[in-house]
Amino acid sequence: MSRSWRLVPASLFGRALLTLIGTFGLFAGATLFIIIHFALAPVSQRSAADLAGIMALAARTLVQLPPELRDDYRARLAQDYALRLADEAPVAAPSAFFFPYVARLEQAMAARLGRPVEVVTSVANGERWFWVALEVDGRTIWTGFPRERLGTRPLEGLSVIAALAVLLVLASAAILARRVTQPLNRLAAAASEVAAGRSPNPLAETGPAELANLAHQFNEMSQQVRDLLANRTVLLAGISHDLRTPLTRLRLAIAMLPADASPDLIARMERDTDEMNALITQAVDFARNVGTGGRALVDLVELITDLAADQPRVFWRQPPPCPYPVDILALRRILGNLLENALRYSQEQVEIRLDCRPPTPVISLLDRGPGIPESEQEAVFRPYYRLEHSRNRATGGSGLGLAVARQLAIANQIELRLGLRRGGGTVASVRLPALEAPDPRTESAMHHS
């Protein structure tokens, strides 16, 4: 299972590239084979047959000439045809020499002479020669020619062709695969933005018809999601407005109750109206399309100190200053909601820690409450989801605090996680977003801290 995963690329680009390389590679190999078999091989065979005929004719002519003309004939043969005729056997070269043309020549000589022929190689003055022993009228004439006579370099030629084919196959396959996968990568990135609750920029509806249509459909879907969120905000804002009008009348009616009315009843009614107003406010805040605010350089230590002020059950040991650019309002809201949640579920101290070490600061809130099971640590971020199912606000809140914190974190690229604390309780960690363009002042301050 794991071996097959390693052999087959996981990405679409890798698979497309591998497929194109295999296809083009087979095509290039087949083309090279066809060229060699139907073009180069017949030419080479014809050339070997002609050379075998010239060598046999030269040997017979030498024997038939008068002795006084043979030296002049040898010289003219060497000058005009690059052939040499010798009476003694050449000194064979000690090392083998790969030259496919030799096999063709041996076949041509064997067909002409009617017997097997072996080509012998030798080296003279740094030049390689090929020799064939010919029996003419009882004499053995060694007929030879130099390697340079043919002027061909099959190995070099094949190497150049193979290298060029590999480069062309890789380049064209990479270009084709990239043209297919780049739009899909942009689509995947934009889909991730939508899944994270953000609104990506519209995709370019260009390129092949199928990919352009896919980009168009995604843009339509993204716009529908934005319209849906906007309509949700408008709807809840309208409901909030309509509900707050009767709430105002209820407050007025409570204030106009007779003086002899029960104080406990009045207090409960005022508490209920305040609770309803708070629920409406939180619902509207959650439905609002939370965007990314501008980042400003702030000392995280001062921000946390301000949040922990007047909270007797919060343990916060101030570390050295930790300046970092953040969306201040979003971070205050996230930490405030987490702190409120920790204080509600824990009767002991809630500890806040700040780790300012690069690459990004991490703020942790640790409580000694009942803890959140691992199976529920993602579910508690859903709106109105509560581990305590009685729906009593005194014991479980509204179920929107963590949902608002998660939505703000997603919109501002802040990583928000929950975990179990050793010894009991919950750890909420807030990892701030990485710097897009590192600020020298921020980096210097963080290193010093």
MARZATI-588388 format. One record per residue (C-alpha): x negated, y negated, z negated. Coordinates in Angstrom, 1 decimal. Layout:
<guros>
+--------+--------+--------+
:     c1 :     c2 :     c3 :
+--------+--------+--------+
:      X :      Y :      Z :
...
+--------+--------+--------+
</guros>
This chain:
<guros>
+--------+--------+--------+
:     c1 :     c2 :     c3 :
+--------+--------+--------+
:    0.0 :    0.0 :    0.0 :
:   -2.7 :   -2.5 :   -1.0 :
:   -5.0 :   -1.4 :    1.8 :
:   -2.3 :   -2.0 :    4.5 :
:   -1.7 :   -5.4 :    2.9 :
:   -5.4 :   -6.2 :    3.3 :
:   -5.5 :   -5.0 :    6.9 :
:   -2.5 :   -7.0 :    8.1 :
:   -2.6 :  -10.8 :    7.4 :
:    0.1 :  -12.1 :    5.1 :
:    0.6 :  -15.4 :    6.9 :
:    2.5 :  -15.9 :   10.2 :
:   -0.5 :  -17.7 :   11.6 :
:   -2.8 :  -14.8 :   10.9 :
:   -0.4 :  -12.2 :   12.3 :
:    0.2 :  -14.3 :   15.5 :
:   -3.5 :  -14.9 :   15.9 :
:   -4.2 :  -11.2 :   15.5 :
:   -1.5 :  -10.3 :   18.0 :
:   -2.8 :  -12.8 :   20.6 :
:   -6.4 :  -11.8 :   20.1 :
:   -5.4 :   -8.1 :   20.6 :
:   -3.3 :   -8.9 :   23.7 :
:   -5.9 :  -11.2 :   25.3 :
:   -8.7 :   -8.9 :   24.3 :
:   -7.1 :   -5.9 :   26.1 :
:   -6.4 :   -8.1 :   29.1 :
:  -10.0 :   -9.3 :   29.3 :
:  -11.3 :   -5.7 :   28.9 :
:   -9.0 :   -4.4 :   31.6 :
:  -10.0 :   -7.2 :   33.9 :
:  -13.7 :   -6.6 :   33.3 :
:  -13.2 :   -2.9 :   34.0 :
:  -11.3 :   -3.5 :   37.2 :
:  -13.9 :   -6.0 :   38.5 :
:  -16.7 :   -3.5 :   37.7 :
:  -14.9 :   -0.5 :   39.2 :
:  -13.5 :   -2.1 :   42.3 :
:  -16.0 :   -4.8 :   43.1 :
:  -19.4 :   -4.4 :   41.5 :
:  -19.7 :   -0.6 :   41.6 :
:  -19.1 :   -0.3 :   45.4 :
:  -21.5 :   -3.1 :   46.1 :
:  -24.1 :   -1.5 :   43.8 :
:  -23.6 :    1.9 :   45.4 :
:  -23.9 :    0.5 :   48.9 :
:  -27.1 :   -1.4 :   47.9 :
:  -28.6 :    1.8 :   46.4 :
:  -27.8 :    3.8 :   49.6 :
:  -29.5 :    1.1 :   51.8 :
:  -32.5 :    1.0 :   49.6 :
:  -32.8 :    4.8 :   49.6 :
:  -32.7 :    4.8 :   53.4 :
:  -35.4 :    2.1 :   53.6 :
:  -37.7 :    3.9 :   51.2 :
:  -37.3 :    7.3 :   53.1 :
:  -37.9 :    5.6 :   56.4 :
:  -40.9 :    3.7 :   55.2 :
:  -42.5 :    7.0 :   53.9 :
:  -41.9 :    8.8 :   57.2 :
:  -43.2 :    5.8 :   59.2 :
:  -46.4 :    5.7 :   57.2 :
:  -47.2 :    9.4 :   57.8 :
:  -46.5 :    9.0 :   61.6 :
:  -48.8 :    5.9 :   62.0 :
:  -52.4 :    6.3 :   63.0 :
:  -54.8 :    6.0 :   60.0 :
:  -56.2 :    2.7 :   61.1 :
:  -52.8 :    1.0 :   61.0 :
:  -51.6 :    2.3 :   57.7 :
:  -53.2 :   -0.3 :   55.5 :
:  -51.8 :   -3.1 :   57.6 :
:  -48.4 :   -1.4 :   57.4 :
:  -48.6 :   -1.1 :   53.6 :
:  -49.4 :   -4.8 :   53.3 :
:  -46.6 :   -5.9 :   55.6 :
:  -44.1 :   -3.6 :   53.9 :
:  -45.0 :   -5.1 :   50.5 :
:  -44.8 :   -8.6 :   51.8 :
:  -41.5 :   -8.3 :   53.8 :
:  -39.6 :   -5.7 :   51.8 :
:  -41.2 :   -5.7 :   48.3 :
:  -42.0 :   -1.9 :   48.7 :
:  -45.2 :   -0.2 :   47.9 :
:  -46.4 :    3.2 :   49.2 :
:  -49.0 :    5.1 :   47.2 :
:  -50.6 :    8.5 :   47.6 :
:  -51.2 :    9.0 :   43.9 :
:  -48.5 :    9.3 :   41.1 :
:  -48.1 :    6.2 :   39.0 :
:  -48.8 :    6.1 :   35.3 :
:  -45.3 :    6.5 :   33.7 :
:  -44.3 :    3.8 :   31.2 :
:  -44.3 :    5.2 :   27.6 :
:  -40.9 :    3.6 :   26.7 :
:  -37.5 :    4.1 :   28.3 :
:  -35.9 :    1.3 :   30.3 :
:  -32.1 :    0.9 :   30.5 :
:  -31.2 :    0.0 :   34.1 :
:  -27.9 :    1.4 :   35.4 :
:  -29.0 :    0.8 :   39.0 :
:  -31.5 :    3.7 :   38.7 :
:  -28.7 :    6.2 :   38.4 :
:  -27.1 :    4.9 :   41.6 :
:  -30.5 :    5.1 :   43.4 :
:  -31.1 :    8.7 :   42.2 :
:  -27.6 :    9.7 :   43.5 :
:  -28.3 :    8.0 :   46.9 :
:  -31.7 :    9.6 :   47.3 :
:  -30.4 :   13.0 :   46.3 :
:  -27.6 :   12.7 :   48.9 :
:  -30.1 :   11.7 :   51.6 :
:  -32.8 :   14.3 :   50.8 :
:  -30.5 :   17.1 :   49.8 :
:  -32.3 :   17.7 :   46.5 :
:  -32.3 :   16.2 :   43.0 :
:  -34.5 :   13.2 :   42.7 :
:  -36.0 :   11.6 :   39.5 :
:  -36.9 :    7.9 :   39.4 :
:  -40.1 :    7.2 :   37.5 :
:  -40.8 :    3.8 :   35.9 :
:  -44.2 :    2.2 :   35.3 :
:  -45.5 :   -1.2 :   34.2 :
:  -48.3 :   -3.0 :   36.1 :
:  -49.5 :   -6.5 :   35.3 :
:  -46.4 :   -7.0 :   33.1 :
:  -44.0 :   -6.1 :   35.9 :
:  -41.9 :   -3.0 :   35.8 :
:  -41.8 :   -0.7 :   38.9 :
:  -39.5 :    2.2 :   40.0 :
:  -41.0 :    5.1 :   41.9 :
:  -39.7 :    8.0 :   43.9 :
:  -41.8 :   11.0 :   45.1 :
:  -41.0 :   11.8 :   48.8 :
:  -42.2 :   14.9 :   50.6 :
:  -43.1 :   14.1 :   54.2 :
:  -44.8 :   16.6 :   56.5 :
:  -46.4 :   18.3 :   53.5 :
:  -47.6 :   15.1 :   51.9 :
:  -46.3 :   13.4 :   48.7 :
:  -45.7 :    9.7 :   49.2 :
:  -44.8 :    7.7 :   46.2 :
:  -42.4 :    4.9 :   47.2 :
:  -41.8 :    2.1 :   44.7 :
:  -40.3 :   -1.3 :   44.3 :
:  -40.5 :   -3.9 :   41.5 :
:  -37.6 :   -4.8 :   39.2 :
:  -37.5 :   -8.3 :   40.5 :
:  -36.7 :   -7.1 :   44.0 :
:  -33.1 :   -6.6 :   43.0 :
:  -32.8 :   -9.9 :   41.1 :
:  -29.8 :   -8.6 :   39.0 :
:  -29.5 :   -8.7 :   35.2 :
:  -26.5 :   -6.6 :   34.3 :
:  -27.0 :   -6.6 :   30.5 :
:  -27.4 :  -10.4 :   30.4 :
:  -24.5 :  -10.9 :   32.7 :
:  -22.2 :   -8.6 :   30.7 :
:  -23.3 :  -10.3 :   27.5 :
:  -22.5 :  -13.7 :   28.9 :
:  -19.1 :  -12.5 :   30.2 :
:  -18.3 :  -10.8 :   26.9 :
:  -19.3 :  -13.8 :   24.8 :
:  -17.3 :  -16.2 :   27.1 :
:  -14.3 :  -13.9 :   27.0 :
:  -14.4 :  -13.7 :   23.2 :
:  -14.7 :  -17.5 :   22.9 :
:  -11.8 :  -18.1 :   25.3 :
:   -9.6 :  -15.5 :   23.7 :
:  -10.2 :  -16.8 :   20.2 :
:   -9.8 :  -20.5 :   21.2 :
:   -6.6 :  -19.9 :   23.2 :
:   -5.1 :  -17.6 :   20.6 :
:   -5.8 :  -20.0 :   17.8 :
:   -4.3 :  -22.9 :   19.8 :
:   -1.2 :  -20.9 :   20.7 :
:   -0.8 :  -19.6 :   17.1 :
:   -1.3 :  -23.0 :   15.6 :
:    1.3 :  -24.6 :   17.9 :
:    3.8 :  -22.0 :   16.7 :
:    3.0 :  -22.1 :   13.0 :
:    2.4 :  -25.8 :   12.4 :
:    6.0 :  -26.7 :   12.8 :
:    7.0 :  -23.8 :   10.6 :
:    4.5 :  -24.9 :    7.9 :
:    6.0 :  -28.4 :    7.9 :
:    9.5 :  -26.9 :    7.7 :
:    8.4 :  -24.7 :    4.8 :
:    6.9 :  -27.7 :    3.0 :
:   10.0 :  -29.8 :    3.5 :
:   12.2 :  -26.9 :    2.3 :
:   10.1 :  -26.7 :   -0.8 :
:   10.7 :  -30.4 :   -1.4 :
:   14.4 :  -29.9 :   -1.1 :
:   14.3 :  -26.9 :   -3.4 :
:   12.4 :  -29.0 :   -6.0 :
:   15.1 :  -31.6 :   -5.9 :
:   13.3 :  -34.2 :   -3.8 :
:   14.3 :  -35.7 :   -0.5 :
:   11.6 :  -35.2 :    2.2 :
:   11.1 :  -37.3 :    5.3 :
:   13.0 :  -36.1 :    8.4 :
:   11.0 :  -33.6 :   10.5 :
:    9.9 :  -34.5 :   14.0 :
:   12.4 :  -32.9 :   16.4 :
:    9.8 :  -32.2 :   19.1 :
:    8.0 :  -29.3 :   20.6 :
:    9.6 :  -26.1 :   22.0 :
:   13.4 :  -26.1 :   22.2 :
:   13.8 :  -23.4 :   19.5 :
:   11.6 :  -25.2 :   17.0 :
:   13.0 :  -28.6 :   17.8 :
:   16.5 :  -27.2 :   17.2 :
:   15.4 :  -25.7 :   13.9 :
:   14.0 :  -29.1 :   12.8 :
:   17.2 :  -30.8 :   13.8 :
:   19.3 :  -28.3 :   11.8 :
:   17.1 :  -28.8 :    8.8 :
:   17.3 :  -32.5 :    9.0 :
:   21.1 :  -32.2 :    9.2 :
:   21.1 :  -29.9 :    6.1 :
:   18.8 :  -32.2 :    4.2 :
:   21.0 :  -35.2 :    5.0 :
:   24.1 :  -33.2 :    3.8 :
:   22.3 :  -32.4 :    0.5 :
:   21.5 :  -36.1 :    0.0 :
:   25.1 :  -37.1 :    0.8 :
:   26.3 :  -34.4 :   -1.6 :
:   24.2 :  -35.7 :   -4.4 :
:   25.2 :  -39.3 :   -3.7 :
:   28.9 :  -38.3 :   -3.6 :
:   28.4 :  -36.5 :   -6.9 :
:   27.0 :  -39.6 :   -8.5 :
:   29.8 :  -41.8 :   -7.2 :
:   32.4 :  -39.2 :   -8.3 :
:   31.0 :  -39.0 :  -11.8 :
:   30.6 :  -42.7 :  -12.0 :
:   34.2 :  -43.2 :  -11.1 :
:   35.3 :  -40.5 :  -13.6 :
:   33.1 :  -42.3 :  -16.2 :
:   34.8 :  -45.6 :  -15.5 :
:   38.3 :  -44.1 :  -15.6 :
:   37.6 :  -42.3 :  -18.8 :
:   36.0 :  -45.2 :  -20.6 :
:   39.1 :  -47.3 :  -20.1 :
:   41.3 :  -45.1 :  -22.3 :
:   38.3 :  -44.6 :  -24.7 :
:   38.3 :  -48.4 :  -25.1 :
:   42.0 :  -48.4 :  -25.8 :
:   41.5 :  -45.6 :  -28.4 :
:   38.8 :  -47.6 :  -30.2 :
:   41.1 :  -50.6 :  -30.2 :
:   44.0 :  -48.5 :  -31.5 :
:   41.7 :  -47.1 :  -34.2 :
:   40.7 :  -50.6 :  -35.2 :
:   44.3 :  -51.6 :  -35.5 :
:   45.4 :  -48.7 :  -37.8 :
:   47.0 :  -49.8 :  -41.1 :
:   44.8 :  -50.5 :  -44.0 :
:   46.3 :  -47.6 :  -45.9 :
:   45.3 :  -45.1 :  -43.2 :
:   43.0 :  -42.2 :  -44.3 :
:   39.3 :  -43.3 :  -44.1 :
:   38.3 :  -39.7 :  -43.2 :
:   40.7 :  -39.6 :  -40.3 :
:   39.5 :  -42.9 :  -39.0 :
:   35.9 :  -41.8 :  -39.3 :
:   36.6 :  -38.5 :  -37.4 :
:   38.4 :  -40.4 :  -34.7 :
:   35.5 :  -42.9 :  -34.3 :
:   33.0 :  -40.0 :  -34.2 :
:   35.0 :  -38.2 :  -31.6 :
:   35.2 :  -41.2 :  -29.3 :
:   31.5 :  -41.9 :  -29.7 :
:   30.8 :  -38.3 :  -28.9 :
:   33.0 :  -38.5 :  -25.8 :
:   31.3 :  -41.6 :  -24.7 :
:   27.8 :  -40.0 :  -25.2 :
:   28.8 :  -37.0 :  -23.1 :
:   30.1 :  -39.2 :  -20.3 :
:   26.8 :  -41.2 :  -20.3 :
:   24.6 :  -38.0 :  -20.2 :
:   26.7 :  -36.5 :  -17.4 :
:   26.3 :  -39.7 :  -15.3 :
:   22.6 :  -39.8 :  -16.1 :
:   22.1 :  -36.2 :  -14.9 :
:   24.1 :  -36.7 :  -11.7 :
:   22.2 :  -39.9 :  -10.8 :
:   19.7 :  -39.3 :   -8.0 :
:   16.6 :  -39.5 :  -10.0 :
:   13.7 :  -40.9 :   -7.9 :
:   10.0 :  -41.3 :   -8.5 :
:    9.2 :  -44.6 :  -10.2 :
:    6.0 :  -46.5 :   -9.7 :
:    3.0 :  -45.2 :  -11.6 :
:    1.3 :  -47.6 :  -14.1 :
:   -1.8 :  -47.1 :  -16.1 :
:   -0.8 :  -46.5 :  -19.7 :
:   -2.4 :  -45.1 :  -22.9 :
:   -0.7 :  -41.8 :  -23.5 :
:   -1.7 :  -42.0 :  -27.2 :
:    0.2 :  -45.3 :  -27.7 :
:    3.3 :  -43.9 :  -25.8 :
:    3.5 :  -40.8 :  -27.9 :
:    2.8 :  -42.8 :  -31.1 :
:    5.8 :  -45.1 :  -30.2 :
:    8.0 :  -42.0 :  -29.7 :
:    6.9 :  -40.4 :  -33.0 :
:    7.5 :  -43.6 :  -35.0 :
:   10.2 :  -43.4 :  -37.7 :
:   10.4 :  -39.6 :  -37.3 :
:    9.5 :  -38.2 :  -40.7 :
:    9.4 :  -34.6 :  -39.4 :
:    7.0 :  -35.2 :  -36.5 :
:    3.3 :  -34.4 :  -37.1 :
:    1.1 :  -36.4 :  -34.7 :
:   -2.6 :  -36.8 :  -35.2 :
:   -3.8 :  -39.5 :  -32.9 :
:   -6.7 :  -38.6 :  -30.7 :
:   -8.9 :  -41.1 :  -28.8 :
:   -7.2 :  -43.3 :  -26.2 :
:   -6.1 :  -41.4 :  -23.0 :
:   -5.3 :  -43.8 :  -20.2 :
:   -3.5 :  -42.2 :  -17.2 :
:   -1.2 :  -43.5 :  -14.4 :
:    2.3 :  -42.2 :  -14.9 :
:    5.9 :  -43.2 :  -14.4 :
:    6.3 :  -44.5 :  -18.0 :
:   10.1 :  -44.5 :  -18.1 :
:   10.4 :  -40.9 :  -16.8 :
:    7.7 :  -39.6 :  -19.2 :
:    9.3 :  -41.3 :  -22.2 :
:   12.7 :  -39.8 :  -21.2 :
:   11.2 :  -36.3 :  -20.8 :
:    9.3 :  -36.4 :  -24.1 :
:   12.2 :  -38.0 :  -25.9 :
:   14.6 :  -35.2 :  -24.8 :
:   12.1 :  -32.5 :  -25.7 :
:   11.5 :  -34.0 :  -29.1 :
:   15.2 :  -34.4 :  -29.8 :
:   15.8 :  -30.8 :  -28.8 :
:   12.9 :  -29.6 :  -31.0 :
:   14.1 :  -31.6 :  -34.0 :
:   17.6 :  -30.3 :  -33.6 :
:   16.7 :  -26.6 :  -33.6 :
:   13.8 :  -26.8 :  -36.2 :
:   14.1 :  -27.7 :  -39.8 :
:   10.3 :  -27.9 :  -40.2 :
:    7.8 :  -30.2 :  -38.8 :
:    7.5 :  -30.7 :  -35.0 :
:    3.9 :  -31.1 :  -33.9 :
:    2.8 :  -33.1 :  -30.9 :
:   -0.6 :  -32.4 :  -29.3 :
:   -2.4 :  -34.2 :  -26.4 :
:   -5.1 :  -32.6 :  -24.4 :
:   -6.7 :  -35.3 :  -22.3 :
:   -9.3 :  -33.2 :  -20.6 :
:   -9.5 :  -33.3 :  -16.7 :
:   -8.1 :  -32.6 :  -14.3 :
:   -4.7 :  -33.6 :  -15.8 :
:   -3.5 :  -34.4 :  -19.4 :
:   -1.2 :  -31.9 :  -21.1 :
:    1.3 :  -32.9 :  -23.8 :
:    2.6 :  -30.1 :  -26.0 :
:    5.5 :  -30.2 :  -28.5 :
:    5.5 :  -27.3 :  -31.0 :
:    8.4 :  -26.4 :  -33.3 :
:    9.2 :  -23.7 :  -35.8 :
:   12.7 :  -23.1 :  -34.6 :
:   14.3 :  -19.7 :  -33.6 :
:   12.4 :  -19.8 :  -30.3 :
:   13.6 :  -19.2 :  -26.8 :
:   13.5 :  -15.7 :  -25.4 :
:   11.4 :  -15.3 :  -22.3 :
:   14.5 :  -14.2 :  -20.3 :
:   16.2 :  -17.5 :  -21.2 :
:   13.2 :  -19.9 :  -20.8 :
:   14.3 :  -20.9 :  -17.2 :
:   18.1 :  -20.7 :  -17.8 :
:   18.0 :  -23.4 :  -20.6 :
:   17.1 :  -25.9 :  -17.9 :
:   20.4 :  -25.4 :  -16.2 :
:   23.1 :  -28.0 :  -16.9 :
:   25.4 :  -27.2 :  -19.8 :
:   23.6 :  -24.0 :  -20.6 :
:   23.1 :  -23.4 :  -24.3 :
:   21.7 :  -20.5 :  -26.3 :
:   24.2 :  -21.4 :  -29.0 :
:   27.6 :  -20.7 :  -27.4 :
:   29.9 :  -22.3 :  -29.9 :
:   29.8 :  -25.6 :  -28.0 :
:   29.4 :  -27.4 :  -31.3 :
:   27.4 :  -30.5 :  -30.7 :
:   26.1 :  -30.5 :  -34.3 :
:   24.4 :  -27.1 :  -33.7 :
:   23.7 :  -27.1 :  -30.0 :
:   23.9 :  -30.5 :  -28.4 :
:   25.5 :  -31.1 :  -25.0 :
:   23.4 :  -28.8 :  -22.9 :
:   22.1 :  -31.6 :  -20.7 :
:   19.0 :  -32.8 :  -22.4 :
:   16.6 :  -30.2 :  -21.0 :
:   18.4 :  -30.3 :  -17.6 :
:   17.7 :  -34.1 :  -17.4 :
:   14.1 :  -33.5 :  -18.5 :
:   13.6 :  -30.9 :  -15.8 :
:   15.2 :  -33.1 :  -13.1 :
:   12.9 :  -36.0 :  -14.0 :
:    9.9 :  -33.7 :  -14.1 :
:   10.6 :  -32.4 :  -10.7 :
:   11.2 :  -35.8 :   -9.2 :
:    7.9 :  -37.1 :  -10.6 :
:    5.8 :  -33.9 :   -9.9 :
:    5.4 :  -33.2 :  -13.6 :
:    5.1 :  -29.5 :  -14.7 :
:    7.4 :  -28.7 :  -17.5 :
:    7.3 :  -25.3 :  -19.2 :
:    8.6 :  -23.6 :  -22.3 :
:    6.9 :  -20.7 :  -24.2 :
:    6.9 :  -18.9 :  -27.5 :
:    4.8 :  -20.2 :  -30.3 :
:    2.6 :  -17.8 :  -32.2 :
:    4.2 :  -17.3 :  -35.6 :
:    7.7 :  -18.3 :  -34.4 :
:    9.1 :  -21.2 :  -32.6 :
:    8.9 :  -22.9 :  -29.2 :
:    6.1 :  -24.6 :  -27.3 :
:    7.1 :  -27.2 :  -24.6 :
:    4.2 :  -28.2 :  -22.4 :
:    4.2 :  -31.2 :  -20.1 :
:    1.4 :  -31.3 :  -17.5 :
:    1.1 :  -34.6 :  -15.8 :
:    0.8 :  -34.9 :  -12.0 :
:   -2.7 :  -34.9 :  -10.4 :
:   -4.1 :  -38.2 :   -9.2 :
:   -3.6 :  -38.8 :   -5.5 :
:   -6.6 :  -41.2 :   -5.3 :
:   -8.8 :  -41.0 :   -8.4 :
:   -9.1 :  -44.3 :  -10.3 :
:  -12.7 :  -44.7 :  -11.5 :
:  -11.5 :  -46.5 :  -14.6 :
:   -9.1 :  -43.7 :  -15.4 :
:  -11.8 :  -41.0 :  -14.8 :
:  -14.3 :  -42.9 :  -16.9 :
:  -11.9 :  -43.4 :  -19.7 :
:  -10.9 :  -39.7 :  -19.7 :
:  -14.5 :  -38.5 :  -19.8 :
:  -15.3 :  -40.8 :  -22.7 :
:  -12.2 :  -39.6 :  -24.6 :
+--------+--------+--------+
</guros>
